Amino acid sequence: MTASEPVHTKKGGGKVLIAFFSWGGNTRGVAREIQKQTGADMFEITLVQPYSTSYNTVLMEAQEDQHKGARPEIADLPTDIDGYDVILLGYPNWWASVPMPIASFLEMYDFSGKTIVPFCSHGGGRFGQSLTAIAKLAPDAVMGEGLSVHYSGGSTLPDDVSAWLSTNGIERQ
Ligand SMILES: Cc1cc2nc3c(=O)[nH]c(=O)nc-3n(C[C@H](O)[C@H](O)[C@H](O)COP(=O)(O)O)c2cc1C
Protein backbone atom coordinates (compact mmCIF):
# COMPACT_ATOMS: atom_id res chain seq x y z
CA MET A 1 0.00 0.00 0.00
CA THR A 2 1.42 3.38 -0.99
CA ALA A 3 0.86 6.66 0.83
CA SER A 4 -1.57 7.86 -1.86
CA GLU A 5 -3.97 4.97 -1.36
CA PRO A 6 -7.03 5.55 0.80
CA VAL A 7 -6.96 4.51 4.42
CA HIS A 8 -9.43 1.68 4.77
CA THR A 9 -11.97 1.70 7.53
CA LYS A 10 -12.62 -1.41 9.57
CA LYS A 11 -16.33 -1.81 9.05
CA GLY A 12 -17.37 0.34 6.10
CA GLY A 13 -14.60 -1.13 3.98
CA GLY A 14 -12.80 1.58 2.09
CA LYS A 15 -12.96 4.60 -0.12
CA VAL A 16 -16.27 6.45 -0.18
CA LEU A 17 -18.07 8.26 -3.01
CA ILE A 18 -21.09 10.47 -2.36
CA ALA A 19 -23.27 10.32 -5.50
CA PHE A 20 -26.57 12.17 -5.45
CA PHE A 21 -29.39 13.63 -7.51
CA SER A 22 -31.29 16.66 -6.25
CA TRP A 23 -33.99 18.71 -7.93
CA GLY A 24 -34.77 21.37 -5.34
CA GLY A 25 -31.56 21.40 -3.27
CA ASN A 26 -32.58 19.47 -0.14
CA THR A 27 -30.68 16.31 -1.05
CA ARG A 28 -27.73 18.48 -2.11
CA GLY A 29 -27.70 20.02 1.36
CA VAL A 30 -27.62 16.59 2.97
CA ALA A 31 -24.84 15.53 0.60
CA ARG A 32 -22.81 18.59 1.57
CA GLU A 33 -23.20 17.82 5.26
CA ILE A 34 -22.02 14.25 4.60
CA GLN A 35 -19.10 15.62 2.60
CA LYS A 36 -18.20 17.97 5.44
CA GLN A 37 -18.15 15.10 7.93
CA THR A 38 -16.38 12.52 5.76
CA GLY A 39 -14.20 14.45 3.31
CA ALA A 40 -15.38 11.93 0.70
CA ASP A 41 -15.43 12.62 -3.04
CA MET A 42 -18.75 13.87 -4.34
CA PHE A 43 -20.53 13.45 -7.69
CA GLU A 44 -23.78 15.28 -8.40
CA ILE A 45 -25.91 13.42 -10.91
CA THR A 46 -27.11 15.99 -13.46
CA LEU A 47 -28.92 15.36 -16.71
CA VAL A 48 -28.16 16.14 -20.33
CA GLN A 49 -31.81 17.23 -20.54
CA PRO A 50 -32.73 18.53 -17.08
CA TYR A 51 -36.22 18.35 -15.67
CA SER A 52 -38.38 21.45 -15.66
CA THR A 53 -37.69 23.98 -12.92
CA SER A 54 -41.46 24.30 -12.41
CA TYR A 55 -42.76 22.18 -9.53
CA ASN A 56 -46.05 21.30 -11.20
CA THR A 57 -44.30 20.33 -14.42
CA VAL A 58 -41.61 18.21 -12.75
CA LEU A 59 -44.31 16.32 -10.88
CA MET A 60 -45.76 15.24 -14.22
CA GLU A 61 -42.39 14.63 -15.87
CA ALA A 62 -41.24 12.46 -12.98
CA GLN A 63 -44.43 10.44 -12.96
CA GLU A 64 -44.28 9.91 -16.70
CA ASP A 65 -40.60 8.84 -16.49
CA GLN A 66 -41.46 6.39 -13.73
CA HIS A 67 -44.39 4.92 -15.66
CA LYS A 68 -42.37 4.38 -18.81
CA GLY A 69 -39.23 3.21 -16.98
CA ALA A 70 -37.18 6.04 -18.51
CA ARG A 71 -33.40 6.18 -18.12
CA PRO A 72 -32.54 9.88 -18.50
CA GLU A 73 -29.01 10.46 -19.77
CA ILE A 74 -26.55 11.62 -17.11
CA ALA A 75 -24.08 14.39 -17.96
CA ASP A 76 -20.33 13.96 -17.33
CA LEU A 77 -20.72 10.46 -15.91
CA PRO A 78 -17.48 9.01 -14.47
CA THR A 79 -16.21 6.23 -16.76
CA ASP A 80 -15.83 3.93 -13.79
CA ILE A 81 -16.19 3.88 -10.04
CA ASP A 82 -13.66 1.10 -9.51
CA GLY A 83 -11.72 3.07 -6.92
CA TYR A 84 -14.67 3.27 -4.54
CA ASP A 85 -15.87 0.59 -2.15
CA VAL A 86 -18.80 2.45 -0.62
CA ILE A 87 -21.31 4.60 -2.53
CA LEU A 88 -23.44 6.93 -0.42
CA LEU A 89 -26.37 7.33 -2.81
CA GLY A 90 -28.65 10.33 -2.31
CA TYR A 91 -31.98 11.22 -3.93
CA PRO A 92 -35.34 12.78 -3.19
CA ASN A 93 -38.32 10.48 -2.76
CA TRP A 94 -40.16 10.91 -6.07
CA TRP A 95 -43.56 9.29 -6.31
CA ALA A 96 -42.63 6.91 -3.50
CA SER A 97 -39.51 5.63 -5.27
CA VAL A 98 -36.19 6.76 -6.74
CA PRO A 99 -36.03 9.44 -9.45
CA MET A 100 -35.24 7.72 -12.76
CA PRO A 101 -31.77 9.34 -12.97
CA ILE A 102 -30.86 7.09 -10.03
CA ALA A 103 -31.89 4.10 -12.13
CA SER A 104 -29.71 5.41 -14.98
CA PHE A 105 -26.77 5.73 -12.59
CA LEU A 106 -27.17 2.29 -11.02
CA GLU A 107 -27.42 0.55 -14.39
CA MET A 108 -24.14 2.06 -15.58
CA TYR A 109 -21.86 0.16 -13.20
CA ASP A 110 -21.06 -3.22 -11.73
CA PHE A 111 -21.60 -2.95 -7.99
CA SER A 112 -20.34 -6.39 -7.01
CA GLY A 113 -18.05 -6.10 -4.03
CA LYS A 114 -19.38 -2.61 -3.29
CA THR A 115 -21.73 -1.30 -0.62
CA ILE A 116 -24.52 1.15 -1.44
CA VAL A 117 -25.73 3.24 1.50
CA PRO A 118 -28.84 5.22 0.52
CA PHE A 119 -29.88 8.63 1.83
CA CYS A 120 -33.25 10.02 0.89
CA SER A 121 -34.89 13.41 1.32
CA HIS A 122 -38.67 13.23 1.45
CA GLY A 123 -41.87 15.15 2.17
CA GLY A 124 -43.35 12.61 4.61
CA GLY A 125 -43.14 9.31 2.72
CA ARG A 126 -39.67 8.44 4.04
CA PHE A 127 -38.02 5.88 1.72
CA GLY A 128 -41.25 4.81 0.05
CA GLN A 129 -40.37 1.81 -2.16
CA SER A 130 -36.96 3.26 -3.00
CA LEU A 131 -34.86 0.73 -1.07
CA THR A 132 -36.48 -2.16 -2.91
CA ALA A 133 -36.00 -0.31 -6.20
CA ILE A 134 -32.27 0.17 -5.51
CA ALA A 135 -31.83 -3.47 -4.51
CA LYS A 136 -33.39 -4.52 -7.82
CA LEU A 137 -31.31 -2.08 -9.88
CA ALA A 138 -28.03 -3.08 -8.21
CA PRO A 139 -28.59 -6.71 -7.18
CA ASP A 140 -24.88 -7.39 -6.64
CA ALA A 141 -24.34 -4.57 -4.14
CA VAL A 142 -24.44 -4.96 -0.40
CA MET A 143 -26.97 -2.51 1.01
CA GLY A 144 -26.03 -0.42 4.02
CA GLU A 145 -28.39 1.16 6.53
CA GLY A 146 -30.27 4.06 4.90
CA LEU A 147 -30.90 7.59 6.17
CA SER A 148 -34.21 9.32 5.51
CA VAL A 149 -34.36 13.08 5.99
CA HIS A 150 -37.53 15.17 6.13
CA TYR A 151 -37.03 17.89 3.47
CA SER A 152 -33.74 19.62 4.36
CA GLY A 153 -33.40 17.85 7.71
CA GLY A 154 -33.53 20.91 9.95
CA SER A 155 -31.25 21.59 12.89
CA THR A 156 -30.70 17.93 13.78
CA LEU A 157 -29.14 17.14 10.38
CA PRO A 158 -25.48 17.19 11.51
CA ASP A 159 -26.21 14.84 14.44
CA ASP A 160 -28.42 12.60 12.32
CA VAL A 161 -25.73 12.34 9.64
CA SER A 162 -23.04 11.67 12.22
CA ALA A 163 -25.04 8.87 13.88
CA TRP A 164 -25.87 7.33 10.50
CA LEU A 165 -22.22 7.39 9.39
CA SER A 166 -21.22 5.60 12.62
CA THR A 167 -23.95 3.00 12.14
CA ASN A 168 -22.45 2.23 8.74
CA GLY A 169 -18.88 2.26 10.04
CA ILE A 170 -17.89 5.15 7.77
CA GLU A 171 -15.02 7.29 8.97
CA ARG A 172 -13.44 10.49 7.73
CA GLN A 173 -11.54 9.77 4.48
C1 LIG B 1 -41.62 14.89 -8.67
C2 LIG B 1 -41.73 14.85 -7.18
C3 LIG B 1 -42.33 13.77 -6.56
C4 LIG B 1 -42.37 13.68 -5.16
N1 LIG B 1 -42.95 12.59 -4.58
C5 LIG B 1 -42.90 12.46 -3.23
C6 LIG B 1 -43.44 11.30 -2.58
O1 LIG B 1 -43.97 10.38 -3.23
N2 LIG B 1 -43.34 11.22 -1.23
C7 LIG B 1 -42.76 12.19 -0.47
O2 LIG B 1 -42.69 12.06 0.74
N3 LIG B 1 -42.25 13.32 -1.05
C8 LIG B 1 -42.31 13.47 -2.40
N4 LIG B 1 -41.80 14.61 -2.99
C9 LIG B 1 -41.17 15.63 -2.15
C10 LIG B 1 -39.66 15.52 -2.17
O3 LIG B 1 -39.22 14.21 -1.83
C11 LIG B 1 -39.03 16.50 -1.16
O4 LIG B 1 -39.48 17.81 -1.43
C12 LIG B 1 -37.51 16.45 -1.16
O5 LIG B 1 -37.02 17.18 -0.05
C13 LIG B 1 -36.94 17.05 -2.43
O6 LIG B 1 -35.53 16.92 -2.45
P1 LIG B 1 -34.62 17.84 -3.41
O7 LIG B 1 -34.78 19.27 -2.92
O8 LIG B 1 -33.24 17.34 -3.23
O9 LIG B 1 -35.11 17.67 -4.81
C14 LIG B 1 -41.80 14.74 -4.37
C15 LIG B 1 -41.23 15.84 -5.02
C16 LIG B 1 -41.20 15.91 -6.40
C17 LIG B 1 -40.59 17.11 -7.08
The ligand as a Tripos MOL2 file, in Angstrom:
@<TRIPOS>MOLECULE
LIG
   31    33     1     0     0
SMALL
NO_CHARGES

@<TRIPOS>ATOM
      1 C1        -41.6180   14.8900   -8.6750 C.3       1 LIG1
      2 C2        -41.7290   14.8500   -7.1790 C.ar      1 LIG1
      3 C3        -42.3320   13.7710   -6.5600 C.ar      1 LIG1
      4 C4        -42.3720   13.6840   -5.1640 C.ar      1 LIG1
      5 N1        -42.9490   12.5910   -4.5840 N.ar      1 LIG1
      6 C5        -42.9010   12.4620   -3.2280 C.ar      1 LIG1
      7 C6        -43.4400   11.2950   -2.5830 C.ar      1 LIG1
      8 O1        -43.9660   10.3820   -3.2340 O.2       1 LIG1
      9 N2        -43.3420   11.2180   -1.2290 N.ar      1 LIG1
     10 C7        -42.7570   12.1930   -0.4700 C.ar      1 LIG1
     11 O2        -42.6900   12.0580    0.7440 O.2       1 LIG1
     12 N3        -42.2500   13.3250   -1.0510 N.ar      1 LIG1
     13 C8        -42.3120   13.4740   -2.4030 C.ar      1 LIG1
     14 N4        -41.7970   14.6090   -2.9950 N.ar      1 LIG1
     15 C9        -41.1700   15.6300   -2.1470 C.3       1 LIG1
     16 C10       -39.6560   15.5160   -2.1700 C.3       1 LIG1
     17 O3        -39.2160   14.2080   -1.8330 O.3       1 LIG1
     18 C11       -39.0350   16.4950   -1.1580 C.3       1 LIG1
     19 O4        -39.4780   17.8100   -1.4290 O.3       1 LIG1
     20 C12       -37.5070   16.4510   -1.1620 C.3       1 LIG1
     21 O5        -37.0190   17.1780   -0.0510 O.3       1 LIG1
     22 C13       -36.9350   17.0470   -2.4280 C.3       1 LIG1
     23 O6        -35.5290   16.9230   -2.4500 O.3       1 LIG1
     24 P1        -34.6240   17.8400   -3.4110 P.3       1 LIG1
     25 O7        -34.7840   19.2750   -2.9220 O.co2     1 LIG1
     26 O8        -33.2380   17.3370   -3.2350 O.co2     1 LIG1
     27 O9        -35.1140   17.6740   -4.8090 O.co2     1 LIG1
     28 C14       -41.8020   14.7350   -4.3710 C.ar      1 LIG1
     29 C15       -41.2340   15.8370   -5.0220 C.ar      1 LIG1
     30 C16       -41.1970   15.9130   -6.3960 C.ar      1 LIG1
     31 C17       -40.5880   17.1150   -7.0770 C.3       1 LIG1
@<TRIPOS>BOND
     1     1     2 1
     2     2     3 ar
     3     2    30 ar
     4     3     4 ar
     5     4     5 ar
     6     4    28 ar
     7     5     6 ar
     8     6     7 ar
     9     6    13 1
    10     7     8 2
    11     7     9 ar
    12     9    10 ar
    13    10    11 2
    14    10    12 ar
    15    12    13 ar
    16    13    14 ar
    17    14    15 1
    18    14    28 ar
    19    15    16 1
    20    16    17 1
    21    16    18 1
    22    18    19 1
    23    18    20 1
    24    20    21 1
    25    20    22 1
    26    22    23 1
    27    23    24 1
    28    24    25 2
    29    24    26 1
    30    24    27 1
    31    28    29 ar
    32    29    30 ar
    33    30    31 1
@<TRIPOS>SUBSTRUCTURE
     1 LIG1         1 GROUP 0 **** ****
